[in-house]
Amino acid sequence: MQAQDPTQIAHLLAELRQEHRDLDAAIEQLAQAVGRDELQITRLKKRKLLLKDTIARLESKLIPDLDA
């Protein structure tokens, strides 16, 4: 999805931030489990990092370009 409108970008950012928080909670819960699945934890951490990069990229789109 290529969101260009600042309103669309802000909405997408909110969704991605929520997913990032949800992944954080899931990772914490899996890490606390007795028979924890390290592979699943690693996959969730990678997904969380991808989300973080996507969020940073979208946030930079909201910053107006200034001519020097």
C-alpha positions, 0 to 999 in steps of 0.5 A: 500500500502506497499511502501518500496522503498525510492522513492515510500515512498517520492512520497506517502509522497508528496501525503499525504502532499497535501491531508493534506493541502487540508483538512486544507483548507476544514476545514477552509472553513467549519468553516467560513460557516454560516450554518456550519456542525460540524459533517463534520468538526469533521470527516475532522479533524479526517482524517487530524490527521490520515494523520499526523500520517501516514506521521510521520510513513512514514518519520520515514521509510526514516531515516536509522537505526543506530546500537548503 
